[in-house]
Amino acid sequence: MNKILHQLLYDFFDNMVEIPILAAATVVGGILFSGLYCLAWAFHFPTRGEALAWRVCSVMTSALPPAIVSTAVGQLGLMASME
């Protein structure tokens, strides 16, 4: 199963050199997108709960792109080392 997935990834990307470029673009794009939410950090919210929810979601939106990409790249590296 791992070899099939690995071959599909190689076929899709043609070369593993492209993956770090795509990973960096995904992280930068995700952080820029989530930065828009962080701009509203100090805005007035009707309740304290809404302000807290907005801030938690802003932090999560900023933290998830790097975490997901680093996990995916780590998995690809692990799969490549298993060959």
N, C-alpha and C positions, 0 to 999 in steps of 0.2 A: 504493500500500500504506500509506504513512504517513497519507494522508488518511482511509483506512478506519479505521485504528487510532485516529487522533485523534477521529473522529466517535464511535467506540464508547466512548471514554473520556468524551467530553462527554455522551453518552446515559446512561452508567452513573452519573456523578456529578451530572448535571443542571446543575451549575455548578462552575466551577473554583475557586471560593472554598472549597469543602469540602475540597479536597485538602490544604492546609496543616494543617487541623485533624486530618485523618486521619493525616497524616505525623507530626505532633507526638505524637499518641496512640500511634502505632506505636513511635516512638523511646522514649517514656517507658515504655510497657509492656515493651518489650524490655529496657531497662536495668534496670527493677525486677525482671524475671524473672531476668536474668543476675546481679543482685546477690545472689540466693540462693546461687548457685554461688561467688561471691567471698567469701561469709561463711565458707566452708570453706578459705580460703587458708592459714591457719596450723594446720589440723588435722593430726594425725599420720597419715602414710601409710606402708604397709609398706616401700616402696622409694622412693628418690630419684626414680626415673623416673616413678613414679605421681604423686608430688607435682608434678613438673614438667609432666606431661601435664595434670593437673587445672588448674594455674595457666594454662597456655597456652590451654586450652579456655575457662576463665573469662574471660580477656582477649578472646578471639575472640568469645565470646558477647556480651560487652559492646560490642565495637566494630562488629559486623556490622549491628545495626539502624540506627544513624545513617548508616553507609556506604551501605547499600542504599536507604534512604529518600532520602538526598541525591542519589544517582545517579538514582533514579526521578524525583524532582522536577526535577532538572536536565534530564533527557531530555524531560519534559513542557514545560518552558520552552523548550528548543531546538525542539521540534516546533511550539509556539505561535508562535515567532519566524519560522518558515519559511513561515507562511501568507502 
